[in-house]
Amino acid sequence: MFDRYHVPLRGRADETREIDQGFTGERAVTVFAGEPGIGKTRLLQYGLQAAEGRGWATMVVTPDADSALTPLGALVDAASRLLTPDDLQTVMRGAAPQYWLTRLLADRLEVAAGRTGILVVVDDLQWLDAGSLSAVTALIHDLQGVPVSWLLATRTGVYSPAHQRFLSRISPVVELPPLDQAAVDAIALDALGGMPGPGVENAIKRAAGSPLLVLELLRGLEEEGLLRPARGLIDIVDDTLPARFGMSARDRLRQVSQDALRICQVGSLYGRDFPLGGVLDIIGRTATEAAPAIQELLDHGFLVDTGTSLAFRHDTVHTAATHSLTPTLRRAMAREVLRRRLHAGEGVATLAATIASVAEAGDDDSLELLFLAANQLASTDMRGAADLAVLGARLTAGHPKHADRVAALLPLVLAGGQVEEAMEISRTLRPLLSADARARAGLAVARQLTESDFDAAITETGAALAIPGISDETRVQLLAVRALNFANKADPAGLLSSLEAARAVADEDRDGLALATIDATSSVLAFNQGHFDAADRLQRQALERVARAGTVAGLWLPEGLWTAFMRTVTGQCSEALRLTDEGVTAARAAHNVIAEAYWMMVRARTLYDLGRLDDARTQSETVLDLGAQLGLGDFANATAGVVLHRIALRTGDISLRDTVRPLIQQLASGVGLTRTGRWSLALEALERGRPSDAHAQAASALASLREPVPSMTTPSDFADDITLAYICRLVDDRASLSLVASVAGERASLNPGNALVSAVATATRGIRDGSAALLLTAAEEVRPVGRPLVTARLLEAAGMLADDDVLALSEALRLFEEHGATRDANRVLHTLRGRGVHKRPKPPEDDPSGLSQRELQVAQRISAGLTTQQIADELLVSPHTVVTYVRHIYAKWGVNSRRGVAEHFARLAGA
């Protein structure tokens, strides 16, 4: 009877046109939004049918209401068609499962798309968990230009913050309006098999353009025998509406048999889809015994058979089945379902929503599951993990039995952004914990606060250190974190006192890793005081401790990065590049994507210092993409973001400058990296011809020059002193100019063998004294160091001071052009023309591709049909780096797909 109610799609011509554009490459992502019953799922079905007709592959993601707290659950279910069980098991049990699932899916989707194209459908997007939403965002970004079409549907309304963020990045979202009367009449004609009479037409107006309600009304009329032929039309008997119309799904469920209702109720506790075998086990029925009840539910349109499981036809039915249970009975039955699912091998994190719904004070088993779920969920949804931890704390408040477990979850609560809740939990726990446990709770809070609030972290460690009776081991760890925050806060007195106190109670055998952190922090202090050799010795000592503890130096973060940073800062860029390559290799071998991202940050800075602007840009963009996925925050902005901003200034790339400026402004207005952000804004003001603004932005740098902290870039770039001196000269701030020269000179005297700091000292004196000769000397001093852009800037400054020195300006021009610093080169050309010397800008390289060597290698492999992962494996780079190269190729060649790249490459090869 119901086959006729699977009617053709009506009234959605505009929407189907948008779906069709996804198959032609005109539209990569289509998102439909609307109320339940408005026809979103029907449009997705149209897309799937269209894909099948074109021979495209498909992947369908169908989350339900419980999926919001099921990390990657719906995405993993959908991915099972593309990934092997071994693939999924390896990914989900390893570190950073969200990242690695994204990478595996990107590769498999690209392979599938390479054959025909693939359509990815996500229904009920609002129920997707934060990790899956982040993964989908990354996949859409990384697969640009690949024949992958995304068709998504979401309910209107406000759901999770992750859902709102996702929608804000997708533009535009297509809002589905109610169907017009012509479309409603067409649906009635399709469903009834004849023209509707005036009674039916009046009745279906009550559905307010909702296709679901129209069909429900017509079904009800037919079921209750209220339709009759009349004068060639199909009309209503006595203008009577069916009893089911206007009834809620819950009311309709009350009319089914008790066996059918119980199947619905138990099934609803699994989710939108449920395994028949699991439900039958719980209710104690065989399939044969339950067959009549199941058929009843299928006949009445409550359930559908997917071929592998049963599913509720609509969310409204699923919700009605759940709410037909009293709260107490629902919780008790949910426990039975939970036990069976755990026994069947489902992961704790995937059942987080159910665990949260059944957890009760005094139920130790459910509370233990709640704590375990919070820890497992943290890898993909920190906010969801925090919610579970807060719930656990509330359910165990005042009970010492679980106090230690709750204390261990405090960092999750803070990482999830619930600072006030974390502090309240900490206060509640203190009377229940031993002295050492209280101090360790404070230590956990302080470690988390280190990422956002240095003063609060120092306060927290101070309170923990004041607790009587704490162990020396805990005290050393507290002091190490305290020292780290004093270093971040640029408080050398607090840093020194913390380091002295830590070393006084530290034990070489017991506190190896804590002492390694103390050594590394001491190294940073010594370096910022200008004692490079002492800093190097301390860092070597730290690395030796780490090795003795069995930790891989390349995975000891962030302290393990410091050696490479020191090499870069002191002008040993080639050595720094070697160290970063080793670090990236170690991180990849360990499948530690966070460590890989950190090493790539150092590498981006090193490449920039070497004057390899194209490579530095690619590396920085890759880091920022990874940072967004992994939540690396200010550290990524302060390295890769700053490098990109400087590249934009040197190349005159206004679009890049405007793209990265919000990151710089975020640093400038923040707490921990304010000087770094303001110095970048000072450089921009200088490049835009506003020296007074540059001087104002540099005020914090000048105020901190004599402090043992990075005054401008973090970590320091001593060549910044040259620019700072130049800014002071432009605004005639002689006192500050003398200060800059004095500080640079003192640093050089402390490190007489370092050519870079010697050159900087000579250069700042030259700017102070207006001496072209000193600037030329500085340029020759820095030339062997391998900082070509610094050399060029010094030659330019010397040429500007000496009216007749065209040679220095010409050499500066050559270096700027050679390294792609277009804006700098144009500035020197302007100066030369002012002196009557007319030089032409350097013509582009005689390469018809217009690509860098690495970009050309990527284009060649795209034309050969290789996937992103295969290209990454061949070129020994990360897949994210390949994606960045592909975006550059698109921009340079004016194409928007990999097919376009292959065609363009073929034309070049045949030319």
GUNULO-935599 format. One record per residue (C-alpha): x, y, z; residue in three letters. Coordinates in pm, whole numbers, padded with zeros to 5 digits, always signed. Example, Ala and Ser with C-alpha at 12.3 -4.5 7.8 and 13.67 -1.06 7.14 Angstrom:
+01230-00450+00780ALA +01367-00106+00714SER 
This chain:
+00000+00000+00000MET +00281+00241+00082PHE +00482+00208-00241ASP +00280+00488-00396ARG +00388+00716-00113TYR +00750+00706-00228HIS +00667+00987-00465VAL +00887+01182-00709PRO +01059+01494-00581LEU +00834+01793-00636ARG +00882+02168-00602GLY +01259+02158-00558ARG +01388+02245-00905ALA +01629+02510-00777ASP +01766+02275-00513GLU +01815+01982-00753THR +01994+02218-00992ARG +02240+02299-00712GLU +02293+01929-00646ILE +02358+01868-01015ASP +02620+02144-01013GLN +02816+01933-00766GLY +02870+01671-01037PHE +02999+01923-01291THR +03248+02088-01055GLY +03055+02415-01037GLU +02971+02361-00671ARG +03182+02147-00438ALA +02968+02173-00123VAL +02590+02201-00090THR +02423+02233+00250VAL +02046+02221+00293PHE +01888+02345+00616ALA +01527+02314+00724GLY +01279+02194+00983GLU +01206+01822+01030PRO +00981+01692+00753GLY +01062+01968+00505ILE +01230+01726+00262GLY +01603+01740+00336LYS +01651+01365+00329THR +01453+01337+00007ARG +01695+01578-00159LEU +01986+01368-00038LEU +01818+01063-00191GLN +01792+01253-00520TYR +02167+01322-00500GLY +02245+00955-00437LEU +02028+00849-00730GLN +02194+01109-00952ALA +02538+00982-00846ALA +02440+00625-00926GLU +02313+00732-01267GLY +02647+00899-01341ARG +02850+00602-01220GLY +02984+00795-00921TRP +03080+00623-00597ALA +02907+00733-00275THR +02973+00754+00097MET +02683+00821+00334VAL +02723+00950+00691VAL +02409+00917+00906THR +02460+01040+01264PRO +02180+01034+01521ASP +02113+01231+01839ALA +02360+01018+02036ASP +02640+01080+01787SER +02724+01423+01932ALA +02909+01246+02215LEU +03032+00953+02008THR +03378+01051+01883PRO +03404+00989+01509LEU +03136+00718+01540GLY +02912+00803+01244ALA +03214+00890+01030LEU +03385+00560+01112VAL +03066+00370+01027ASP +03050+00543+00689ALA +03422+00496+00629ALA +03395+00120+00675SER +03309+00098+00304ARG +03641+00260+00213LEU +03873+00143+00491LEU +03960-00206+00607THR +03889-00316+00967PRO +04265-00322+01027ASP +04295+00037+00903ASP +04020+00152+01137LEU +04152-00041+01435GLN +04502+00103+01391THR +04371+00459+01356VAL +04124+00454+01644MET +04366+00297+01891ARG +04658+00525+01808GLY +04739+00884+01897ALA +04546+01166+01725ALA +04277+00935+01577PRO +04087+01227+01424GLN +04389+01342+01225TYR +04485+00996+01100TRP +04126+00904+01013LEU +04108+01228+00814THR +04430+01145+00629ARG +04322+00788+00550LEU +03980+00903+00434LEU +04132+01178+00220ALA +04348+00921+00046ASP +04066+00669-00008ARG +03822+00937-00126LEU +04082+01064-00369GLU +04138+00714-00505VAL +03762+00658-00545ALA +03719+01000-00705ALA +03999+00926-00949GLY +03798+00643-01102ARG +03464+00819-01151THR +03402+01081-00886GLY +03246+01036-00543ILE +02950+01195-00365LEU +02972+01226+00014VAL +02633+01266+00181VAL +02588+01369+00545VAL +02232+01364+00682ASP +02139+01528+01014ASP +02465+01720+01028LEU +02351+01876+01357GLN +02410+01545+01537TRP +02768+01500+01415LEU +03031+01509+01690ASP +03293+01784+01705ALA +03576+01557+01590GLY +03383+01442+01284SER +03284+01800+01197LEU +03649+01900+01217SER +03746+01602+01000ALA +03483+01690+00737VAL +03606+02051+00737THR +03962+01930+00675ALA +03852+01689+00403LEU +03660+01958+00218ILE +03967+02181+00237HIS +04222+01917+00140ASP +04022+01769-00148LEU +03958+02093-00334GLN +03983+02029-00707GLY +03933+01654-00668VAL +03597+01529-00808PRO +03442+01492-00463VAL +03099+01649-00418SER +02965+01714-00067TRP +02589+01708-00004LEU +02491+01788+00355LEU +02163+01841+00539ALA +02103+01998+00879THR +01811+02108+01087ARG +01765+02478+01140THR +01834+02605+01490GLY +02127+02635+01727VAL +02306+02314+01815TYR +02668+02263+01927SER +02938+02534+01895PRO +03123+02299+01656ALA +02811+02280+01436HIS +02783+02659+01430GLN +03153+02698+01344ARG +03119+02449+01061PHE +02819+02626+00908LEU +02992+02964+00936SER +03271+02831+00712ARG +03033+02696+00448ILE +02866+02958+00235SER +02591+02975+00148PRO +02360+02738+00337VAL +02043+02673+00136VAL +01734+02720+00355GLU +01445+02500+00241LEU +01112+02684+00235PRO +00772+02512+00257PRO +00649+02371-00073LEU +00416+02589-00277ASP +00062+02474-00346GLN +00142+02350-00697ALA +00409+02116-00557ALA +00174+01996-00281VAL -00098+01922-00539ASP +00154+01732-00751ALA +00251+01517-00451ILE -00115+01442-00387ALA -00162+01337-00749LEU +00145+01110-00729ASP +00036+00949-00403ALA -00333+00903-00484LEU -00291+00800-00846GLY -00559+01046-00947GLY -00654+01412-00924MET -00738+01520-00569PRO -01083+01665-00508GLY -01154+01993-00329PRO -01185+01819+00006GLY -00839+01667-00023VAL -00697+01998-00147GLU -00838+02180+00154ASN -00714+01911+00390ALA -00357+01910+00263ILE -00334+02287+00308LYS -00317+02210+00680ARG +00021+02048+00620ALA +00164+02400+00562ALA +00384+02289+00274GLY +00558+02012+00466SER +00597+01712+00232PRO +00618+01471+00527LEU +00290+01595+00673LEU +00121+01589+00332VAL +00209+01222+00285LEU +00120+01135+00645GLU -00224+01290+00595LEU -00285+01108+00268LEU -00167+00777+00419ARG -00403+00823+00708GLY -00697+00896+00479LEU -00630+00578+00282GLU -00568+00358+00589GLU -00896+00468+00746GLU -01097+00431+00428GLY -01183+00800+00406LEU -01112+00840+00035LEU -01360+00780-00247ARG -01382+00847-00622PRO -01608+01141-00700ALA -01668+01285-01048ARG -01330+01165-01174GLY -01153+01296-00866LEU -01039+01138-00539ILE -01196+01314-00246ASP -01269+01282+00126ILE -01578+01117+00268VAL -01774+01381+00460ASP -01472+01614+00486ASP -01336+01397+00768THR -00967+01407+00856LEU -00787+01085+00953PRO -00753+01023+01323ALA -00375+00998+01288ARG -00342+01349+01144PHE -00235+01588+01415GLY -00136+01297+01637MET +00221+01295+01751SER +00444+01001+01672ALA +00425+00915+02042ARG +00043+00897+02027ASP +00062+00673+01720ARG +00310+00442+01891LEU +00060+00385+02172ARG -00170+00217+01920GLN +00074-00063+01826VAL +00098-00395+02010SER +00298-00421+02331GLN +00561-00642+02166ASP +00605-00388+01884ALA +00626-00099+02129LEU +00891-00278+02337ARG +01104-00342+02027ILE +01082+00028+01941CYS +01168+00132+02296GLN +01475-00090+02327VAL +01587-00009+01974GLY +01565+00364+02048SER +01822+00322+02324LEU +02073+00209+02059TYR +02012+00512+01838GLY +01849+00587+01502ARG +01976+00250+01367ASP +01983-00061+01584PHE +02086-00428+01552PRO +01788-00661+01563LEU +01990-00934+01735GLY +02086-00707+02022GLY +01728-00596+02081VAL +01596-00953+02068LEU +01856-01067+02322ASP +01747-00797+02564ILE +01372-00862+02534ILE +01420-01240+02535GLY +01257-01317+02201ARG +01368-01516+01901THR +01344-01367+01553ALA +01054-01600+01476THR +00863-01492+01786GLU +00926-01122+01719ALA +00850-01137+01345ALA +00483-01028+01369PRO +00568-00725+01583ALA +00853-00624+01354ILE +00631-00657+01048GLN +00371-00443+01222GLU +00627-00164+01272LEU +00742-00191+00911LEU +00386-00185+00778ASP +00296+00123+00979HIS +00601+00307+00857GLY +00773+00337+01195PHE +01079+00134+01094LEU +01267+00056+00775VAL +01495-00237+00702ASP +01837-00114+00582THR +01953-00464+00488GLY +02194-00489+00782THR +01988-00339+01064SER +01656-00178+01144LEU +01621+00200+01155ALA +01358+00449+01259PHE +01200+00609+00954ARG +01234+00956+01105HIS +01389+01127+01407ASP +01043+01208+01539THR +00965+00836+01570VAL +01298+00766+01738HIS +01241+01046+01990THR +00883+00932+02052ALA +00998+00576+02125ALA +01260+00698+02372THR +01021+00933+02550HIS +00749+00669+02577SER +00957+00527+02864LEU +00947+00683+03210THR +01282+00835+03313PRO +01350+00564+03570THR +01263+00280+03333LEU +01455+00444+03049ARG +01767+00464+03264ARG +01737+00103+03380ALA +01681-00026+03026MET +01965+00190+02895ALA +02195+00018+03145ARG +02096-00320+03004GLU +02162-00199+02650VAL +02494-00046+02760LEU +02611-00370+02921ARG +02529-00569+02610ARG +02704-00322+02379ARG +03017-00320+02595LEU +03011-00699+02606HIS +02986-00698+02225ALA +03312-00500+02210GLY +03194-00145+02141GLU +03435+00119+02270GLY +03364+00317+02584VAL +03409+00652+02408ALA +03159+00559+02136THR +02899+00502+02408LEU +02970+00826+02592ALA +02619+00966+02549ALA +02457+00652+02690THR +02706+00636+02976ILE +02631+00997+03066ALA +02256+00930+03063SER +02274+00632+03303VAL +02547+00746+03543ALA +02420+00795+03898GLU +02573+00890+04230ALA +02670+00576+04416GLY +02686+00359+04103ASP +03059+00295+04096ASP +03053+00096+03772ASP +02875+00367+03573SER +03095+00639+03725LEU +03410+00448+03633GLU +03280+00421+03275LEU +03204+00794+03278LEU +03562+00879+03378PHE +03703+00640+03118LEU +03479+00788+02847ALA +03595+01141+02936ALA +03959+01043+02891ASN +03897+00865+02561GLN +03674+01140+02422LEU +03943+01404+02486ALA +04138+01306+02175SER +03856+01419+01945THR +03618+01642+02145ASP +03775+01823+02438MET +03458+02015+02520ARG +03253+01694+02527GLY +03518+01534+02748ALA +03501+01833+02981ALA +03122+01798+03006ASP +03159+01434+03108LEU +03426+01521+03364ALA +03209+01795+03516VAL +02916+01553+03534LEU +03135+01296+03708GLY +03253+01558+03957ALA +02895+01656+04038ARG +02785+01296+04086LEU +03077+01222+04320THR +03081+01556+04508ALA +03166+01500+04875GLY +03271+01136+04830HIS +03645+01073+04881PRO +03635+00739+04697LYS +03650+00899+04352HIS +03834+01219+04446ALA +04166+01114+04290ASP +03998+01020+03960ARG +03815+01352+03943VAL +04134+01543+04025ALA +04310+01370+03734ALA +04037+01500+03499LEU +04082+01866+03595LEU +04311+01939+03296PRO +04036+01814+03062LEU +03786+02053+03218VAL +04025+02344+03171LEU +04117+02240+02817ALA +03746+02230+02738GLY +03720+02598+02832GLY +03528+02548+03157GLN +03763+02742+03384VAL +03510+02836+03653GLU +03386+02477+03678GLU +03746+02354+03710ALA +03817+02596+03993MET +03497+02498+04173GLU +03581+02128+04137ILE +03931+02199+04267SER +03791+02377+04575ARG +03546+02093+04638THR +03817+01829+04611LEU +04073+01982+04845ARG +03922+01856+05175PRO +03894+01504+05029LEU +04251+01463+04905LEU +04581+01394+05076SER +04833+01678+05085ALA +05027+01540+04792ASP +04713+01466+04591ALA +04592+01824+04649ARG +04925+01956+04529ALA +04913+01733+04220ARG +04565+01860+04143ALA +04708+02211+04157GLY +04994+02098+03935LEU +04750+01967+03674ALA +04558+02294+03678VAL +04879+02498+03650ALA +05005+02295+03356ARG +04684+02363+03170GLN +04683+02732+03262LEU +05036+02763+03124THR +04882+02767+02776GLU +04659+03066+02848SER +04725+03255+03172ASP +05080+03271+03309PHE +04985+03469+03622ASP +04706+03226+03710ALA +04943+02933+03663ALA +05199+03097+03894ILE +04927+03161+04152THR +04810+02800+04131GLU +05163+02661+04178THR +05216+02899+04469GLY +04903+02773+04643ALA +05004+02411+04585ALA +05359+02471+04711LEU +05216+02621+05030ALA +05039+02294+05122ILE +05225+02137+05417PRO +05362+01787+05377GLY +05392+01756+04998ILE +05661+01525+04862SER +05985+01656+04714ASP +05897+01489+04383GLU +05575+01689+04357THR +05751+02003+04477ARG +06013+01976+04201VAL +05745+01936+03935GLN +05552+02236+04070LEU +05866+02447+04070LEU +05949+02340+03714ALA +05605+02455+03594VAL +05637+02771+03802ARG +05977+02846+03644ALA +05837+02788+03297LEU +05559+03040+03358ASN +05796+03299+03503PHE +06000+03255+03184ALA +05688+03298+02970ASN +05593+03603+03175LYS +05942+03749+03133ALA +06001+03767+03509ASP +06370+03679+03553PRO +06365+03722+03932ALA +06079+03476+03975GLY +06240+03243+03725LEU +06574+03241+03907LEU +06418+03183+04250SER +06207+02895+04117SER +06506+02733+03947LEU +06718+02761+04263GLU +06441+02615+04479ALA +06384+02328+04235ALA +06751+02232+04218ARG +06777+02241+04596ALA +06530+01954+04642VAL +06564+01768+04311ALA +06699+01416+04299ASP +06903+01318+03993GLU +06763+00965+03978ASP +06402+01039+04069ARG +06338+01368+03890ASP +06509+01316+03555GLY +06238+01461+03329LEU +06155+01745+03567ALA +06525+01835+03583LEU +06541+01818+03204ALA +06264+02080+03186THR +06448+02288+03446ILE +06770+02265+03246ASP +06592+02361+02925ALA +06423+02656+03097THR +06759+02760+03242SER +06903+02737+02891SER +06639+02978+02761VAL +06718+03222+03042LEU +07093+03199+02980ALA +07040+03252+02609PHE +06822+03557+02664ASN +07092+03692+02896GLN +07334+03664+02605GLY +07531+03362+02732HIS +07511+03139+02426PHE +07772+02881+02530ASP +07611+02833+02874ALA +07271+02798+02711ALA +07406+02533+02478ASP +07562+02337+02763ARG +07239+02342+02964LEU +07033+02223+02667GLN +07277+01942+02597ARG +07247+01840+02962GLN +06867+01845+02932ALA +06878+01624+02624LEU +07109+01378+02800GLU +06857+01350+03087ARG +06577+01291+02838VAL +06776+01016+02666ALA +06844+00846+03001ARG +06472+00855+03073ALA +06410+00668+02747GLY +06233+00955+02573THR +06305+01036+02208VAL +06445+01390+02194ALA +06245+01469+01882GLY +05923+01391+02070LEU +06006+01591+02385TRP +05795+01900+02330LEU +05829+02188+02329PRO +06166+02176+02509GLU +06323+01948+02247GLY +06282+02215+01980LEU +06505+02460+02161TRP +06838+02338+02017THR +06719+02396+01660ALA +06579+02736+01753PHE +06915+02835+01909MET +07096+02736+01591ARG +06861+02944+01377THR +06877+03247+01605VAL +07258+03243+01619THR +07292+03223+01240GLY +07362+02851+01205GLN +07064+02800+00978CYS +07199+02504+00781SER +07258+02313+01104GLU +06910+02413+01226ALA +06759+02282+00903LEU +06935+01949+00952ARG +06798+01925+01308LEU +06444+02009+01200THR +06456+01749+00925ASP +06567+01491+01182GLU +06286+01600+01414GLY +06024+01572+01137VAL +06156+01227+01049THR +06138+01109+01411ALA +05785+01246+01449ALA +05665+01075+01130ARG +05824+00747+01235ALA +05631+00767+01561ALA +05312+00878+01380HIS +05312+01178+01613ASN +05146+01448+01405VAL +05161+01709+01682ILE +05538+01668+01709ALA +05563+01686+01331GLU +05369+02014+01332ALA +05597+02163+01599TYR +05909+02071+01404TRP +05762+02219+01089MET +05713+02546+01280MET +06085+02562+01349VAL +06154+02465+00990ARG +05937+02749+00856ALA +06137+03003+01056ARG +06468+02850+00942THR +06369+02853+00575LEU +06271+03218+00604TYR +06604+03311+00763ASP +06780+03130+00476LEU +06591+03350+00229GLY +06392+03059+00083ARG +06066+03252+00079LEU +05863+03015-00140ASP +05957+02714+00070ASP +05900+02907+00393ALA +05555+03012+00274ARG +05456+02656+00184THR +05580+02526+00519GLN +05406+02803+00714SER +05073+02755+00539GLU +05097+02382+00605THR +05164+02449+00974VAL +04866+02682+01007LEU +04638+02427+00840ASP +04764+02159+01078LEU +04743+02398+01372GLY +04377+02464+01301ALA +04306+02090+01300GLN +04514+02012+01607LEU +04436+02323+01814GLY +04798+02444+01838LEU +04695+02807+01887GLY +04938+03088+01962ASP +05255+02883+01920PHE +05167+02818+01557ALA +05069+03183+01507ASN +05391+03311+01667ALA +05608+03102+01436THR +05434+03019+01109ALA +05195+03315+01129GLY +05476+03562+01187VAL +05682+03410+00904VAL +05390+03441+00662LEU +05335+03802+00764HIS +05699+03885+00697ARG +05688+03709+00362ILE +05382+03914+00269ALA +05569+04235+00355LEU +05880+04136+00162ARG +05692+04023-00148THR +05422+04291-00141GLY +05151+04025-00135ASP +04858+04231-00004ILE +04616+03938-00010SER +04849+03726+00203LEU +04911+04018+00438ARG +04539+04073+00490ASP +04480+03701+00539THR +04741+03664+00811VAL +04692+03999+00985ARG +04411+03874+01215PRO +04656+03620+01358LEU +04908+03898+01420ILE +04646+04121+01581GLN +04542+03830+01801GLN +04900+03800+01924LEU +04930+04175+01976ALA +04616+04192+02189SER +04691+03875+02385GLY +04893+03818+02701VAL +05189+03591+02641GLY +05306+03702+02297LEU +05207+04068+02291THR +05553+04196+02199ARG +05576+03951+01907THR +05243+04069+01766GLY +05318+04438+01814ARG +05660+04408+01654TRP +05501+04248+01346SER +05257+04540+01329LEU +05555+04777+01361ALA +05721+04612+01060LEU +05399+04648+00860GLU +05368+05017+00952ALA +05729+05072+00845LEU +05674+04901+00510GLU +05366+05114+00452ARG +05562+05435+00510GLY +05437+05518+00862ARG +05751+05536+01079PRO +05570+05711+01368SER +05319+05427+01390ASP +05604+05177+01368ALA +05779+05353+01656HIS +05463+05346+01867ALA +05414+04973+01807GLN +05780+04914+01896ALA +05744+05079+02239ALA +05716+04746+02422SER +06028+04619+02241ALA +06228+04923+02347LEU +06102+04898+02704ALA +06220+04536+02737SER +06553+04552+02554LEU +06761+04510+02869ARG +06542+04237+03011GLU +06642+03872+02953PRO +06343+03811+02726VAL +06278+03820+02351PRO +06186+04183+02292SER +06048+04140+01941MET +06025+03806+01760THR +05985+03488+01967THR +06235+03320+01965PRO +06456+03621+01904SER +06583+03733+01565ASP +06883+03952+01644PHE +06860+04109+01298ALA +06543+04277+01428ASP +06777+04513+01618ASP +06883+04659+01283ILE +06525+04742+01188THR +06448+04876+01535LEU +06750+05105+01514ALA +06637+05224+01171TYR +06287+05305+01303ILE +06439+05507+01588CYS +06659+05698+01342ARG +06359+05780+01118LEU +06170+05943+01408VAL +06487+06098+01555ASP +06468+05903+01881ASP +06839+05929+01954ARG +06819+05794+02307ALA +06646+05474+02200SER +06882+05439+01904LEU +07181+05453+02140SER +07012+05195+02364LEU +06966+04953+02073VAL +07329+04992+01968ALA +07448+04948+02326SER +07249+04627+02384VAL +07365+04482+02050ALA +07725+04566+02138GLY +07702+04402+02480GLU +07560+04085+02323ARG +07845+04074+02072ALA +08106+04119+02343SER +07960+03823+02536LEU +07977+03605+02223ASN +08290+03716+02036PRO +08292+03420+01799GLY +07942+03471+01661ASN +07943+03645+01324ALA +07570+03730+01324LEU +07562+03918+01655VAL +07889+04089+01564SER +07737+04207+01235ALA +07422+04329+01414VAL +07632+04526+01661ALA +07831+04685+01378THR +07514+04763+01185ALA +07335+04932+01476THR +07641+05148+01538ARG +07643+05235+01169GLY +07277+05344+01181ILE +07339+05540+01500ARG +07641+05716+01355ASP +07509+05747+01000GLY +07812+05553+00877SER +07780+05381+00540ALA +08123+05227+00595ALA +08009+05048+00913LEU +07698+04922+00736LEU +07908+04785+00450LEU +08136+04615+00704THR +07831+04463+00873ALA +07704+04338+00537ALA +08032+04160+00472GLU +08031+04014+00825GLU +07684+03866+00783VAL +07730+03740+00426ARG +07900+03407+00528PRO +07628+03345+00787VAL +07372+03269+00516GLY +07115+03540+00594ARG +07091+03689+00241PRO +06796+03918+00311LEU +06977+04072+00608VAL +07284+04124+00389THR +07069+04292+00123ALA +06901+04521+00378ARG +07238+04634+00512LEU +07367+04703+00161LEU +07051+04902+00088GLU +07094+05104+00408ALA +07459+05174+00323ALA +07367+05281-00029GLY +07103+05520+00099MET +07350+05686+00335LEU +07615+05723+00064ALA +07471+05926-00223ASP +07728+05799-00471ASP +07722+05428-00378ASP +07528+05267-00659VAL +07719+04939-00628LEU +07579+04861-00281ALA +07225+04933-00399LEU +07273+04721-00711SER +07400+04431-00503GLU +07105+04469-00264ALA +06872+04465-00564LEU +07033+04147-00697ARG +06996+03967-00363LEU +06634+04076-00313PHE +06539+03967-00665GLU +06729+03641-00637GLU +06531+03545-00326HIS +06191+03661-00444GLY +06163+03967-00215ALA +05969+04165-00476THR +05858+04450-00253ARG +06213+04504-00124ASP +06348+04493-00479ALA +06096+04753-00597ASN +06196+04982-00313ARG +06563+04964-00417VAL +06470+05019-00784LEU +06284+05335-00681HIS +06590+05462-00493THR +06817+05392-00792LEU +06583+05574-01030ARG +06591+05873-00796GLY +06965+05879-00855ARG +06929+05857-01229GLY +07010+05486-01254VAL +06745+05306-01457HIS +06741+04931-01412LYS +06471+04697-01529ARG +06309+04459-01282PRO +06445+04108-01311LYS +06239+03920-01573PRO +06063+03600-01464PRO +06263+03281-01486GLU +06262+03134-01836ASP +06021+02860-01730ASP +05686+02846-01907PRO +05527+02669-01609SER +05568+02964-01374GLY +05602+02715-01087LEU +05873+02651-00835SER +06073+02331-00879GLN +05875+02155-00605ARG +05540+02274-00741GLU +05637+02145-01086LEU +05722+01806-00936GLN +05377+01795-00774VAL +05204+01900-01099ALA +05392+01629-01289GLN +05273+01364-01044ARG +04915+01490-01051ILE +04920+01455-01429SER +05044+01099-01385ALA +04737+01022-01171GLY +04906+00998-00830LEU +04705+01073-00517THR +04807+01322-00249THR +04945+01045-00028GLN +05138+00888-00314GLN +05291+01225-00403ILE +05382+01282-00038ALA +05549+00940-00020ASP +05751+01004-00338GLU +05865+01354-00241LEU +05916+01269+00129LEU +05687+01547+00253VAL +05361+01548+00449SER +05024+01520+00269PRO +04939+01864+00410HIS +05243+02008+00235THR +05130+01853-00093VAL +04786+02012-00047VAL +04954+02350+00000THR +05157+02304-00319TYR +04839+02211-00506VAL +04669+02532-00394ARG +04968+02732-00519HIS +04950+02553-00857ILE +04577+02629-00885TYR +04644+02998-00820ALA +04938+03025-01061LYS +04775+02832-01346TRP +04423+02966-01299GLY +04264+02622-01265VAL +04040+02480-00993ASN +04072+02105-01031SER +04335+01836-01058ARG +04203+01751-01401ARG +04277+02113-01496GLY +04632+02072-01361VAL +04682+01754-01567ALA +04549+01922-01884GLU +04766+02232-01835HIS +05073+02017-01769PHE +05003+01815-02085ALA +04983+02136-02292ARG +05316+02256-02150LEU +05478+01919-02218ALA +05359+01927-02578GLY +05463+02287-02643ALA 
